[in-house]
């Protein structure tokens, strides 16, 4: 321990602190989202493979867009990588809607179509592109709108064009194995969500952001349990795996703007 502390003091703590959010974000993308999407029976290996491919498409493509100066961007490499990981997270959310509907090469096409669309949306909302939103007026600390809402709506549009009325009426099957892996993915996301939300906030706001997000996740987990038991007369693994994260998603926009007392109320 003393050797590690001495080495840390020698190289400086800042590089390590900069690297931590990146490693946690990659764990969320590959392990968290990857296992969460195993909830569909018989599509476990396809879901994890698609996760690898989509992340591998999203990050380099976002870097290419940024390095060419298309639709704005940043000159700070760490911020660029974090924003690229945000884009990959939004793409994975979109892919969850079409899970089981695409062949593997079609996931690559989905990534190539999605990232430019995501970049346009990000440019409009955060940098005042096209003059639709005044730059600096839109506040979305962790990307609940830019990342999650856009990914969900893009996926919803994709699934509408690819699904017949008969397929809409079919149930999504799962089994004990798929439920276990899905819950594992949800737990990984739950654990790293505070760091994901605090990746780009000011250092002074990091503790408050983490506390607020943890309280929000605790609230959504408890609410999911009671709602699942009330509505289904039993605990549904699918409900816990998905709905337990909802307050972490929904309150990311306000994660650094309110105090813990307000989050307990929420």
N, C-alpha and C positions, 0 to 999 in steps of 0.2 A: 504493500500500500504506500509506504513512504517513497519507494522508487517511482511509483506511478505519479505521485503528487509532485516529486521533484522534476520528472520529465514534463509534466503538465505545466509547471511554472516556467520551465526553460523554453518550451515551444510557444507558450502563451495559451490562454484559455479561449480566446476569441475564435480561432479556427475550429476548435472542438464544438463550441456552442453553435457555430454556423452549420457544422456538419450534422448535428443531432436532428434538427427538423427534417433534413433531407433523408436520412436513414429511416426515420419514423414514417415519413410519407411513402417511401418505397415499400416498407412493410405493409402499410395500409393498402397500397395499390395491388401488390402481388398476393399477399397472404389474406388480408382482410376481404377485399372485393372478390378475389379468386375463390375462396372457400364459401363466401356468402352466396355466390351464384351456383353452388352445387345443389341448391335446394330442389331442382327439378330432377326427378328420377331418370336414370339412364343417360343424363347429359353431364355427369360430373367431370369426366376427363375432357370432354369438349369445352366445357366452361372454363376450366383452368388453362387449357391450351389457348383458348381465345383470349384470356386475360393476358397471357404472355405476349401474344401477337399484338394486341391493341396497345399495350403500354409501349412496346417496341416501335410501333408506328407513331404514336402520339408525341412522345418526347422529342425525337429527332425532327419531326415535321414542324413542331412548334419552334424549335431552335432555328430551323432554316428560315421560317417566317420572320423571326426576330432579328436574325443576323443580316437579312436582306433589307431590314427597315420597313417591311410591309406592315401597314396598319399599326404604326407606332412601335412600341417595344421599350426595353431597358438595356442599358449598357453594363449593368451589374450582373455578373455571371450567376451568383448565388440566387438572386431574385429571379433571374431568367429560368433557372432550373426549377425553382419552386412553382413558378407560374406554369411551366410545362407540365409539372406533375398535377397541378390543378386541372389543366386541360385533359390529361389522361384520366383523372378521376371522373370528370364529366362524361368522357367517352365511355367509360365502364358502366356508368349509370344508364346511359343510352343503350348499351349492349344488353343490359339486363332485361330490357323490354322485348328484345327480339331473340332472346335465348331459345335455342332449339329450332329456330326458323331459318337460320342461315347455314350455308356450308362454310368451311373454314376460310377459303379464299375470299368469300363475301364479307367476312369480318374485316379483312384488309381494305376492301373497297369502302366499307362503312367508315373506317378510320380516316381514309383519304378524303372522304366527303365531309366528315364531321369537323375535323380540326380547323379547316378554313372558315366554316360557318361559325364555329365557336370563337375564332379570332375576330371575326367581324362584330359579333355580339359584344365581346369584351372591349373592343375598340370604341364602339358606340357608347357603352355605359360608363366606362372608366376614363376614357380619354376624350370624350366629347365629339366622337366621330359623326360627321354629317350634320353637326349642330343640333341633334335631337335632344341631347342631355348635356347641360352645362358641365364642363370638366370640374371635378371636385365636389359636385353637388350630390352625386350618387355615392352612398356609403354601404359597402357590402364586405364587412371585415373578413369573413371566412368564406364568402362565395356561396351563400345559401341560394341566391338568385342566379348569379352568373354560372355557377358550377352545377348545382343540383336541379334547379328549375329548368335551365336550358337543356341539360342532358335528358331530363324526364320528358320534356315536351318534344324534343327531337326524336326520342325513341318512340313516343306515342304516335307521332306522325308516321314514322317508319312502319310501325306494326299495323296501323290502319290500312296502309297500302298493300300489305303482304298477307293479311289474314282474312279468311272467308267467314261468313256468318256461322257456318257449321263449326269452324275451329274456335270461334269466340265462345261457343256454348260448351266446349269440352273442358274438363277439369284438369288442373295441373297436378300430376301425381308425384308423391314423394314417399320415401320410406325411412326407416330408422337411421340408416347410414347417411343418407342425404341430409336429414335433419341435424345429425350430430356435426357434420362438417359445416353446415350452414351456421349453426350456433357458434362454432369455433371461429368462423370468419367474422361474425357479429361481435364476438368478444374482443378480437384483435382490433376491429374498428373502434369499439367502445374505449379500449385502453389508450389508443393513440389519437383519438379525436381532439383532445385539448391541444396537443402540439400542432396538429393540422390547422386548427383555427388560429393559433398564435404564431404561425410561421412568419407572417409579414407585419405583425403589429410592432409598435415601438417597444423596446426592451422594458420600459417602465410599466407597460400595460400587460406584459406577459402573465404575471401571477394572477391578476384579476381576471384575465380572459380564461385561464385554465380553471380557476375555481368556479367561475360562472358556467362554463361548459360542463364540468363534472356534475354540478348541481342540476343542470338541465337534463343530463343523461340519466341521473338517478330518478328524477321526476318522471321522465317518459318510460323508464323501465317499470316503475311501480304502477303507473297508470295502465301500461300495456297488460300487466299481470291481472289487475282487477277487471279490466274491460274484457280480456280473453275469457276469464272464468265466468263472467256475467253473461256474455253473449254465446259462448260455445259450451258452457258447463264443464269445461276442462281447460288445461293450459295447452295452447297451441304453440308448437315449436316455431312455426312459420311466423306467427304474430310476434313472439319474443325476438326472433332473429332480425326482423325488419322494423317493427314499430318501436322497439326499445331505443333506436337511434334517432327518432323523429325530432325530439327537442334539441338534440345536438345539431341537427340540420337546420331546423326552423329558427333557432335562436342564435345561429352563428352571426347573423347580420347585426345583432345587438350585443354580442358577447363582450365587447369592451366598452359599451355605452351605459351599462347598468351595473348595479352592485349586487352582491350575493343575496341580500334580503329580497330584492325584486325578483331574482331568479327562483327563490324558494316559492314565492307566490305564483309565478308562472308554472 
